[in-house]
Amino acid sequence: MLSVKLHTGRQKMAVSFKYPIGVQLLPYTSFLRSMRKYTIVFKHDGFNMYQFSWTQFENRIARALMRAGDRVHIVLIPEVSAEYMTQYLHYAVSDTAIVCELHLPPQTWNVSSVHKSSAISAMVNQGWQQSNENEVYSCHFPLPAYSSTYASLAAQSIHILRNILKVSEPSSLTYYAWRAPEELEDGRYYSAEEVDELDEGEDPLEVDLGIDMALRRPEV
């Protein structure tokens, strides 16, 4: 039995059908994977035939950030118990920079092992700075930037997800994204027509990350 699971943002659809062993699956898998809004997981007799790897997820993060426009926010959220819902990785994109923030749960603020971990140290060595008020680490990437900058941020993100947030695999993450409304600039006169033309934003915003969208927007 071959199972095909299609992930489309918030929705999932699972289809199962009999398929003889040894028959060429390439025409079917190539067609499905060409539908970029889907993440495809194939299983045969309980074994994964296609697995969404960390390398693939890293590439999708880099591509998503390169395509994100002004006022776009993307949040990666580990699937953890309710008391740890304050941990997440948040990207905020503007015309001039990408700001990435790692939020750790309050329960870890006074845990010395977290502060002394080699994973945290490696992140700090790459330019991440800790907030003085709480357990928030952030980095700033000026725009425009080379593709290598996006690749570096994506690689650092995978390091954080795997070694600090202890995420076992990309499929155990969800995301939430939105484009904030365009705001009026201070000191500038706007006609009624110009006000009407301001971008109202989009919430939620679908992003091709290959993981499910969270059901609600996190409090960032």
Number of C-alpha atoms within 10 A of each C-alpha: 13 17 19 18 16 19 19 19 23 14 9 12 9 10 9 13 8 9 13 9 10 6 7 10 11 9 8 10 15 10 9 16 14 10 10 12 17 19 22 20 18 17 17 16 9 10 9 12 12 12 15 16 11 17 13 13 20 23 15 18 24 21 17 17 21 17 11 18 14 16 17 23 23 23 23 24 23 24 16 14 7 7 10 15 17 18 20 23 24 21 19 22 22 15 13 12 15 25 16 22 22 23 19 21 16 15 11 13 13 10 10 9 9 15 14 10 12 13 17 17 13 14 19 15 10 12 12 19 15 15 11 8 6 12 18 19 20 19 18 16 15 12 13 12 13 9 11 10 16 21 19 14 21 22 19 15 20 20 19 19 23 15 15 17 21 11 19 13 15 24 18 13 20 20 26 24 23 19 21 17 14 14 11 12 8 6 6 7 10 11 9 8 8 10 13 10 10 12 12 12 14 13 15 16 16 18 22 16 25 24 22 23 25 19 12 9 14 15 6 10
